[in-house]
Amino acid sequence: MINATAEGTGYTIVENASLEGRNTFHVAARAALLIDVRRREALTELFGFAALKNGPVLVLGEGSNVLFTRDWPGVVLSIATRGITVLESDAERARVRVEAGENWNDFVHWSVAQGFAGLENLVAIPGTVGAAPMQNIGAYGVEIREFVHRVEVWDRSEARATHLDNAGCGFAYRDSVFKRAPDRYVITAVEFELPRTHAMRLDYAGVREELAALGIDTPRPAAIAEAITRIRMRKLPNPQIVGNAGSFFKNPLVPESLAASLAREHPALPAWPAGEGLSKLSAAWLVETCGFKGLREGDAGVSSQHALVLVNHGKATGAEIHALAERIRAGVRERFGVELQPEPLIV
Ligand SMILES: Cc1cc2nc3c(=O)[nH]c(=O)nc-3n(C[C@H](O)[C@H](O)[C@H](O)COP(=O)(O)OP(=O)(O)OC[C@H]3O[C@@H](n4cnc5c(N)ncnc54)[C@H](O)[C@@H]3O)c2cc1C
């Protein structure tokens, strides 16, 4: 086994490495090579190596949005760089650079403690800052794209470090240019533009009620973060206790005409206008109505707390969880004629 940690290289290489502790489904998988990068300058050297230049490379953060159904035959690259730097600041806003390996939730708490507003609705989402632009993380009516100034990347196709501005990131619902070209970009840092005041978004899934229960009538970002953390802790299974990757399916976008005919047949189906002649349907409602909530097949299951969360009750393999996901997709397709798309990366 190679186990190289040369002082000063800024990276560590382990051969035939276990990934079981590196994914929140806690499924077993191995990487032919696992490289932890602590200095982003090391990428220039690393991408000169044949294994990275030509072979399959998977960038991994905290593994909270990945399902391994097999071993990875090439390099798993984990960006473990740390640091938060305020680049510019005035009375209204600041531009802040955050290294890719920082924990997202820690950064949200940092931003709230510094007096910035806007990120509080995105509290308690697991994972790294570097992975956050990948699917334009979103929750409680807010998406990260509102606050991204630009993203620093290693561009594998051009073999150089560069930046993509907000428009260049091609953000959409749980989507971005990074997700659409998964073999091209390694995100090394994200620059955020953080306002000091920002319209609060409270009209989402029980936020006002939770604030009222906390006895708060004039909420500040810290109180909103606390309220949302409490709701999330109640609603979602904790991956440290029961393996999961949050919502397994995206809310499907369908033509308005299909949404309208489904609404006539199923008046309880939640749907929202999504622009460009599309409607967004509640994936949770579709899955629950098909009777999958709480289902268990061996150690693979659907959470009884939340119909969209697939869980590993113990020793499920990634392939077993994937088979259950496919069964759910087939059930929803048959009953409603709607195709569900998985949210996590399936390896
Ligand atoms: C309990 C729970 C709740 C969740 N709730 C939400 C939610 O409310 N909203 C939401 O949007 N998501 C949610 N998620 C999903 C997950 O937290 C996010 O997608 C998160 O951004 C993943 O971060 P990560 O570091 O774990 O990425 P990983 O799972 O390691 O990777 C995810 C994807 O990003 C890529 N990637 C990772 N790092 C980089 C990088 N530096 N450069 C390029 N590509 C990279 C990977 O290749 C992979 O395709 C939830 C997950 C869990 C377990």
PDBQT file of the ligand as one rigid body, heavy atoms in Angstrom, charges set to zero:
ROOT
HETATM    1  C1  LIG A 401     -29.342  14.999   5.978  1.00  0.00    +0.000 C 
HETATM    2  C2  LIG A 401     -29.045  15.710   4.674  1.00  0.00    +0.000 A 
HETATM    3  C3  LIG A 401     -29.759  16.847   4.335  1.00  0.00    +0.000 A 
HETATM    4  C4  LIG A 401     -29.503  17.518   3.141  1.00  0.00    +0.000 A 
HETATM    5  N1  LIG A 401     -30.225  18.649   2.859  1.00  0.00    +0.000 NA
HETATM    6  C5  LIG A 401     -29.977  19.327   1.710  1.00  0.00    +0.000 A 
HETATM    7  C6  LIG A 401     -30.707  20.519   1.408  1.00  0.00    +0.000 A 
HETATM    8  O1  LIG A 401     -31.554  20.968   2.190  1.00  0.00    +0.000 OA
HETATM    9  N2  LIG A 401     -30.441  21.151   0.247  1.00  0.00    +0.000 N 
HETATM   10  C7  LIG A 401     -29.494  20.714  -0.634  1.00  0.00    +0.000 A 
HETATM   11  O2  LIG A 401     -29.308  21.341  -1.673  1.00  0.00    +0.000 OA
HETATM   12  N3  LIG A 401     -28.781  19.584  -0.356  1.00  0.00    +0.000 NA
HETATM   13  C8  LIG A 401     -28.990  18.888   0.774  1.00  0.00    +0.000 A 
HETATM   14  N4  LIG A 401     -28.289  17.740   1.053  1.00  0.00    +0.000 N 
HETATM   15  C9  LIG A 401     -27.292  17.259   0.082  1.00  0.00    +0.000 C 
HETATM   16  C10 LIG A 401     -25.833  17.678   0.422  1.00  0.00    +0.000 C 
HETATM   17  O3  LIG A 401     -25.739  18.130   1.730  1.00  0.00    +0.000 OA
HETATM   18  C11 LIG A 401     -25.335  18.776  -0.522  1.00  0.00    +0.000 C 
HETATM   19  O4  LIG A 401     -25.460  18.383  -1.862  1.00  0.00    +0.000 OA
HETATM   20  C12 LIG A 401     -23.872  19.143  -0.250  1.00  0.00    +0.000 C 
HETATM   21  O5  LIG A 401     -23.525  20.291  -0.991  1.00  0.00    +0.000 OA
HETATM   22  C13 LIG A 401     -22.905  18.007  -0.578  1.00  0.00    +0.000 C 
HETATM   23  O6  LIG A 401     -21.632  18.365  -0.053  1.00  0.00    +0.000 OA
HETATM   24  P1  LIG A 401     -20.483  17.285   0.097  1.00  0.00    +0.000 P 
HETATM   25  O7  LIG A 401     -19.226  17.994   0.470  1.00  0.00    +0.000 OA
HETATM   26  O8  LIG A 401     -20.912  16.204   1.014  1.00  0.00    +0.000 OA
HETATM   27  O9  LIG A 401     -20.372  16.757  -1.396  1.00  0.00    +0.000 OA
HETATM   28  P2  LIG A 401     -20.183  15.262  -1.904  1.00  0.00    +0.000 P 
HETATM   29  O10 LIG A 401     -21.369  14.457  -1.528  1.00  0.00    +0.000 OA
HETATM   30  O11 LIG A 401     -18.852  14.751  -1.498  1.00  0.00    +0.000 OA
HETATM   31  O12 LIG A 401     -20.211  15.503  -3.477  1.00  0.00    +0.000 OA
HETATM   32  C14 LIG A 401     -21.407  15.897  -4.110  1.00  0.00    +0.000 C 
HETATM   33  C15 LIG A 401     -21.115  16.220  -5.577  1.00  0.00    +0.000 C 
HETATM   34  O13 LIG A 401     -20.270  17.349  -5.657  1.00  0.00    +0.000 OA
HETATM   35  C16 LIG A 401     -19.041  17.017  -6.300  1.00  0.00    +0.000 C 
HETATM   36  N5  LIG A 401     -17.988  17.765  -5.595  1.00  0.00    +0.000 N 
HETATM   37  C17 LIG A 401     -17.725  17.748  -4.261  1.00  0.00    +0.000 A 
HETATM   38  N6  LIG A 401     -16.736  18.611  -3.980  1.00  0.00    +0.000 NA
HETATM   39  C18 LIG A 401     -16.353  19.171  -5.153  1.00  0.00    +0.000 A 
HETATM   40  C19 LIG A 401     -15.354  20.131  -5.533  1.00  0.00    +0.000 A 
HETATM   41  N7  LIG A 401     -14.544  20.696  -4.632  1.00  0.00    +0.000 N 
HETATM   42  N8  LIG A 401     -15.233  20.441  -6.858  1.00  0.00    +0.000 NA
HETATM   43  C20 LIG A 401     -16.037  19.881  -7.780  1.00  0.00    +0.000 A 
HETATM   44  N9  LIG A 401     -17.001  18.979  -7.481  1.00  0.00    +0.000 NA
HETATM   45  C21 LIG A 401     -17.152  18.630  -6.191  1.00  0.00    +0.000 A 
HETATM   46  C22 LIG A 401     -18.921  15.512  -6.204  1.00  0.00    +0.000 C 
HETATM   47  O14 LIG A 401     -18.143  14.984  -7.262  1.00  0.00    +0.000 OA
HETATM   48  C23 LIG A 401     -20.379  15.095  -6.299  1.00  0.00    +0.000 C 
HETATM   49  O15 LIG A 401     -20.803  15.115  -7.639  1.00  0.00    +0.000 OA
HETATM   50  C24 LIG A 401     -28.514  17.041   2.251  1.00  0.00    +0.000 A 
HETATM   51  C25 LIG A 401     -27.781  15.894   2.600  1.00  0.00    +0.000 A 
HETATM   52  C26 LIG A 401     -28.036  15.227   3.806  1.00  0.00    +0.000 A 
HETATM   53  C27 LIG A 401     -27.234  14.023   4.174  1.00  0.00    +0.000 C 
ENDROOT
TORSDOF 0
